[in-house]
Amino acid sequence: MEITGKHSICLKDRKDMRIDGVTEVVSFDDRYVMLRTQCGDMAIEGKDLKIAVLEIDAGIVVLSGTVSGVYYSDEQSKEKRSFLKRLLS
């Protein structure tokens, strides 16, 4: 996968998270947020997650809540997607 832009995350005290380089919000609820970023698919796992800022045109997502895990997948194969799906089920 060729990375064409910049991607960064900033997590403060496991409570507030800013993600830059987001191209799409795939799905979200209070326990999981699935994003597509310039560095691949990203899954954020946590508790009481809320999207505080959503500026897809600027590539910015800001989350609040308790973050317990951040996972990336840059492979688009069925096996990788199935793994990520099982992980988040």
N, CA and C atoms as an extended XYZ file, in Angstrom:
267
Properties=species:S:1:pos:R:3:atomname:S:1:resname:S:1:resid:I:1 pbc="F F F"
N         0.836       -1.177        0.000 N   MET     1
C         0.000        0.000        0.000 CA  MET     1
C         0.879        1.237        0.000 C   MET     1
N         0.640        2.131       -0.909 N   GLU     2
C         1.402        3.369       -0.995 CA  GLU     2
C         0.725        4.433       -0.146 C   GLU     2
N         1.484        5.071        0.719 N   ILE     3
C         0.958        6.120        1.571 CA  ILE     3
C         1.147        7.445        0.858 C   ILE     3
N         0.043        8.161        0.613 N   THR     4
C         0.111        9.388       -0.163 CA  THR     4
C        -0.006       10.644        0.681 C   THR     4
N        -0.389       10.542        1.923 N   GLY     5
C        -0.551       11.714        2.773 CA  GLY     5
C        -0.001       11.456        4.148 C   GLY     5
N        -0.373       12.313        5.072 N   LYS     6
C         0.106       12.174        6.441 CA  LYS     6
C        -0.992       11.631        7.332 C   LYS     6
N        -0.583       10.826        8.296 N   HIS     7
C        -1.509       10.243        9.258 CA  HIS     7
C        -0.852       10.322       10.626 C   HIS     7
N        -1.622       10.749       11.612 N   SER     8
C        -1.087       10.784       12.973 CA  SER     8
C        -2.220       10.585       13.969 C   SER     8
N        -1.839       10.099       15.146 N   ILE     9
C        -2.792        9.999       16.245 CA  ILE     9
C        -2.151       10.635       17.476 C   ILE     9
N        -3.008       11.245       18.283 N   CYS    10
C        -2.570       11.819       19.550 CA  CYS    10
C        -3.583       11.358       20.596 C   CYS    10
N        -3.099       10.644       21.594 N   LEU    11
C        -3.956       10.106       22.647 CA  LEU    11
C        -3.509       10.690       23.980 C   LEU    11
N        -4.432       11.355       24.673 N   LYS    12
C        -4.125       11.971       25.964 CA  LYS    12
C        -4.859       11.225       27.064 C   LYS    12
N        -4.093       10.663       27.987 N   ASP    13
C        -4.645        9.981       29.168 CA  ASP    13
C        -5.675        8.903       28.825 C   ASP    13
N        -5.542        8.284       27.659 N   ARG    14
C        -6.469        7.257       27.179 CA  ARG    14
C        -7.908        7.755       27.079 C   ARG    14
N        -8.119        9.056       27.140 N   LYS    15
C        -9.469        9.625       27.148 CA  LYS    15
C        -9.795       10.423       25.888 C   LYS    15
N        -8.885       11.201       25.401 N   ASP    16
C        -9.116       12.064       24.250 CA  ASP    16
C        -8.145       11.680       23.145 C   ASP    16
N        -8.688       11.459       21.940 N   MET    17
C        -7.855       11.005       20.831 CA  MET    17
C        -8.163       11.832       19.591 C   MET    17
N        -7.100       12.344       18.974 N   ARG    18
C        -7.232       13.061       17.702 CA  ARG    18
C        -6.537       12.227       16.636 C   ARG    18
N        -7.228       12.000       15.535 N   ILE    19
C        -6.682       11.224       14.424 CA  ILE    19
C        -6.694       12.114       13.187 C   ILE    19
N        -5.547       12.280       12.552 N   ASP    20
C        -5.422       13.017       11.302 CA  ASP    20
C        -5.152       12.027       10.176 C   ASP    20
N        -5.569       12.371        8.982 N   GLY    21
C        -5.363       11.501        7.836 CA  GLY    21
C        -6.493       10.504        7.646 C   GLY    21
N        -7.675       10.806        8.174 N   VAL    22
C        -8.839        9.927        8.043 CA  VAL    22
C        -9.515       10.212        6.704 C   VAL    22
N        -9.811        9.151        5.965 N   THR    23
C       -10.502        9.312        4.683 CA  THR    23
C       -11.963        8.888        4.747 C   THR    23
N       -12.316        8.059        5.751 N   GLU    24
C       -13.700        7.583        5.855 CA  GLU    24
C       -13.951        7.024        7.247 C   GLU    24
N       -15.146        7.272        7.778 N   VAL    25
C       -15.610        6.598        8.988 CA  VAL    25
C       -16.438        5.418        8.505 C   VAL    25
N       -15.958        4.213        8.745 N   VAL    26
C       -16.634        3.004        8.272 CA  VAL    26
C       -17.815        2.676        9.171 C   VAL    26
N       -17.593        2.679       10.486 N   SER    27
C       -18.670        2.425       11.441 CA  SER    27
C       -18.230        2.890       12.817 C   SER    27
N       -19.220        3.085       13.688 N   PHE    28
C       -18.875        3.463       15.056 CA  PHE    28
C       -20.044        3.171       15.988 C   PHE    28
N       -19.705        2.875       17.213 N   ASP    29
C       -20.656        2.816       18.316 CA  ASP    29
C       -19.880        3.148       19.579 C   ASP    29
N       -20.450        2.922       20.745 N   ASP    30
C       -19.776        3.352       21.974 CA  ASP    30
C       -18.614        2.453       22.386 C   ASP    30
N       -18.396        1.323       21.670 N   ARG    31
C       -17.283        0.421       21.995 CA  ARG    31
C       -16.236        0.308       20.891 C   ARG    31
N       -16.608        0.570       19.635 N   TYR    32
C       -15.684        0.411       18.511 CA  TYR    32
C       -15.880        1.535       17.500 C   TYR    32
N       -14.763        2.014       16.978 N   VAL    33
C       -14.784        2.974       15.882 CA  VAL    33
C       -13.886        2.407       14.794 C   VAL    33
N       -14.435        2.258       13.609 N   MET    34
C       -13.687        1.744       12.462 CA  MET    34
C       -13.479        2.893       11.479 C   MET    34
N       -12.212        3.166       11.155 N   LEU    35
C       -11.863        4.255       10.257 CA  LEU    35
C       -11.015        3.740        9.111 C   LEU    35
N       -11.076        4.428        8.012 N   ARG    36
C       -10.137        4.201        6.911 CA  ARG    36
C        -9.221        5.420        6.915 C   ARG    36
N        -7.914        5.174        7.009 N   THR    37
C        -6.941        6.265        7.054 CA  THR    37
C        -6.000        6.146        5.864 C   THR    37
N        -5.147        7.123        5.740 N   GLN    38
C        -4.158        7.109        4.670 CA  GLN    38
C        -3.095        6.052        4.893 C   GLN    38
N        -3.086        5.427        6.075 N   CYS    39
C        -2.135        4.347        6.377 CA  CYS    39
C        -2.836        3.002        6.546 C   CYS    39
N        -4.066        2.885        6.100 N   GLY    40
C        -4.794        1.625        6.197 CA  GLY    40
C        -5.999        1.730        7.112 C   GLY    40
N        -6.704        0.617        7.247 N   ASP    41
C        -7.880        0.570        8.107 CA  ASP    41
C        -7.445        0.614        9.564 C   ASP    41
N        -8.232        1.300       10.376 N   MET    42
C        -7.895        1.496       11.784 CA  MET    42
C        -9.126        1.194       12.618 C   MET    42
N        -8.945        0.427       13.681 N   ALA    43
C       -10.023        0.115       14.611 CA  ALA    43
C        -9.618        0.612       15.991 C   ALA    43
N       -10.530        1.326       16.629 N   ILE    44
C       -10.297        1.806       17.985 CA  ILE    44
C       -11.319        1.120       18.875 C   ILE    44
N       -10.824        0.496       19.923 N   GLU    45
C       -11.670       -0.219       20.865 CA  GLU    45
C       -11.664        0.547       22.179 C   GLU    45
N       -12.823        0.594       22.842 N   GLY    46
C       -12.863        1.299       24.110 CA  GLY    46
C       -14.218        1.228       24.779 C   GLY    46
N       -14.460        2.217       25.608 N   LYS    47
C       -15.686        2.279       26.397 CA  LYS    47
C       -16.205        3.710       26.356 C   LYS    47
N       -17.506        3.858       26.161 N   ASP    48
C       -18.149        5.178       26.099 CA  ASP    48
C       -17.526        6.084       25.037 C   ASP    48
N       -17.171        5.505       23.883 N   LEU    49
C       -16.554        6.281       22.811 CA  LEU    49
C       -17.590        7.173       22.135 C   LEU    49
N       -17.192        8.403       21.886 N   LYS    50
C       -18.040        9.367       21.191 CA  LYS    50
C       -17.177       10.122       20.192 C   LYS    50
N       -17.749       10.411       19.035 N   ILE    51
C       -17.055       11.242       18.057 CA  ILE    51
C       -17.382       12.698       18.399 C   ILE    51
N       -16.374       13.431       18.869 N   ALA    52
C       -16.558       14.827       19.266 CA  ALA    52
C       -16.420       15.769       18.073 C   ALA    52
N       -15.501       15.450       17.161 N   VAL    53
C       -15.267       16.258       15.959 CA  VAL    53
C       -15.154       15.309       14.775 C   VAL    53
N       -15.856       15.647       13.706 N   LEU    54
C       -15.791       14.858       12.473 CA  LEU    54
C       -15.664       15.826       11.306 C   LEU    54
N       -14.463       15.933       10.767 N   GLU    55
C       -14.181       16.797        9.618 CA  GLU    55
C       -13.488       15.961        8.553 C   GLU    55
N       -14.261       15.168        7.841 N   ILE    56
C       -13.692       14.256        6.843 CA  ILE    56
C       -12.975       15.027        5.733 C   ILE    56
N       -13.510       16.185        5.339 N   ASP    57
C       -12.842       16.973        4.293 CA  ASP    57
C       -11.423       17.361        4.703 C   ASP    57
N       -11.220       17.611        5.999 N   ALA    58
C        -9.899       17.946        6.524 CA  ALA    58
C        -9.152       16.702        7.007 C   ALA    58
N        -9.845       15.548        7.070 N   GLY    59
C        -9.212       14.300        7.514 CA  GLY    59
C        -9.059       14.189        9.014 C   GLY    59
N        -9.917       14.885        9.779 N   ILE    60
C        -9.769       14.940       11.231 CA  ILE    60
C       -10.951       14.270       11.926 C   ILE    60
N       -10.634       13.411       12.896 N   VAL    61
C       -11.633       12.834       13.792 CA  VAL    61
C       -11.093       12.972       15.214 C   VAL    61
N       -11.941       13.457       16.115 N   VAL    62
C       -11.577       13.561       17.520 CA  VAL    62
C       -12.565       12.725       18.309 C   VAL    62
N       -12.031       11.820       19.141 N   LEU    63
C       -12.853       10.925       19.949 CA  LEU    63
C       -12.686       11.252       21.425 C   LEU    63
N       -13.749       10.987       22.192 N   SER    64
C       -13.655       11.039       23.647 CA  SER    64
C       -14.159        9.700       24.176 C   SER    64
N       -13.806        9.370       25.399 N   GLY    65
C       -14.132        8.073       25.996 CA  GLY    65
C       -12.840        7.416       26.455 C   GLY    65
N       -12.935        6.181       26.882 N   THR    66
C       -11.748        5.450       27.334 CA  THR    66
C       -11.270        4.517       26.225 C   THR    66
N       -10.061        4.740       25.731 N   VAL    67
C        -9.490        3.927       24.654 CA  VAL    67
C        -8.721        2.764       25.264 C   VAL    67
N        -9.044        1.545       24.823 N   SER    68
C        -8.337        0.366       25.333 CA  SER    68
C        -7.481       -0.308       24.263 C   SER    68
N        -7.675        0.037       23.000 N   GLY    69
C        -6.851       -0.573       21.955 CA  GLY    69
C        -6.976        0.152       20.632 C   GLY    69
N        -5.882        0.134       19.869 N   VAL    70
C        -5.841        0.697       18.521 CA  VAL    70
C        -5.210       -0.351       17.622 C   VAL    70
N        -5.885       -0.674       16.535 N   TYR    71
C        -5.431       -1.739       15.636 CA  TYR    71
C        -5.440       -1.230       14.205 C   TYR    71
N        -4.436       -1.651       13.431 N   TYR    72
C        -4.344       -1.301       12.021 CA  TYR    72
C        -4.390       -2.559       11.165 C   TYR    72
N        -4.941       -2.400        9.977 N   SER    73
C        -4.893       -3.438        8.958 CA  SER    73
C        -4.733       -2.739        7.619 C   SER    73
N        -3.635       -3.026        6.923 N   ASP    74
C        -3.448       -2.405        5.614 CA  ASP    74
C        -3.666       -3.390        4.477 C   ASP    74
N        -3.981       -4.619        4.810 N   GLU    75
C        -4.272       -5.630        3.805 CA  GLU    75
C        -5.771       -5.643        3.536 C   GLU    75
N        -6.152       -5.760        2.289 N   GLN    76
C        -7.564       -5.770        1.937 CA  GLN    76
C        -8.065       -7.181        1.607 C   GLN    76
N        -7.247       -8.177        1.901 N   SER    77
C        -7.651       -9.548        1.594 CA  SER    77
C        -8.772       -9.995        2.520 C   SER    77
N        -9.511      -11.034        2.103 N   LYS    78
C       -10.612      -11.558        2.902 CA  LYS    78
C       -10.123      -12.076        4.248 C   LYS    78
N        -8.946      -12.701        4.263 N   GLU    79
C        -8.427      -13.241        5.514 CA  GLU    79
C        -8.184      -12.133        6.525 C   GLU    79
N        -7.571      -11.040        6.103 N   LYS    80
C        -7.291       -9.929        7.017 CA  LYS    80
C        -8.583       -9.272        7.467 C   LYS    80
N        -9.516       -9.071        6.538 N   ARG    81
C       -10.787       -8.459        6.900 CA  ARG    81
C       -11.535       -9.359        7.880 C   ARG    81
N       -11.485      -10.673        7.666 N   SER    82
C       -12.156      -11.604        8.566 CA  SER    82
C       -11.525      -11.554        9.950 C   SER    82
N       -10.200      -11.456       10.011 N   PHE    83
C        -9.516      -11.368       11.297 CA  PHE    83
C        -9.961      -10.119       12.048 C   PHE    83
N        -9.969       -8.981       11.355 N   LEU    84
C       -10.372       -7.740       11.991 CA  LEU    84
C       -11.835       -7.802       12.413 C   LEU    84
N       -12.658       -8.392       11.594 N   LYS    85
C       -14.079       -8.531       11.935 CA  LYS    85
C       -14.255       -9.417       13.173 C   LYS    85
N       -13.505      -10.547       13.234 N   ARG    86
C       -13.588      -11.432       14.407 CA  ARG    86
C       -13.069      -10.725       15.642 C   ARG    86
N       -12.009       -9.945       15.479 N   LEU    87
C       -11.405       -9.233       16.598 CA  LEU    87
C       -12.398       -8.262       17.216 C   LEU    87
N       -13.187       -7.631       16.386 N   LEU    88
C       -14.106       -6.607       16.868 CA  LEU    88
C       -15.520       -7.114       17.114 C   LEU    88
N       -15.735       -8.400       17.010 N   SER    89
C       -17.080       -8.949       17.254 CA  SER    89
C       -17.297       -9.250       18.704 C   SER    89
